[in-house]
């Protein structure tokens, strides 16, 4: 997949249309692993910010995929720092870890 294809998929993550956003997120997941040559493109500030928002989505499958992508990408210190600075993200993460009755995709 080319860099422009990745950029197109990243643009779909901001869509309000589930039928565009979900498949784009699923298509991007394989590029978040450490061995992916396109991983750096997914570590951009806008991409990480969008994934952090999607991690808190109401749809459990979408939230799960976004969290999985963030876990893969947060191996980078820059991404980890950005996640720490994202408004409310750490609080949300700790709530999900500490309260077993609140799985991903629930408010």
Secondary structure by P-SEA (a helix, b strand, c coil): ccaaaaaaaaaaccccccccaaaaaaaaccccccccccccccccaaaaaaaaaaaacccaaaaaaaaaaaaaacccaaaaaaaaaccaaaaaaaaaaaccccccccc
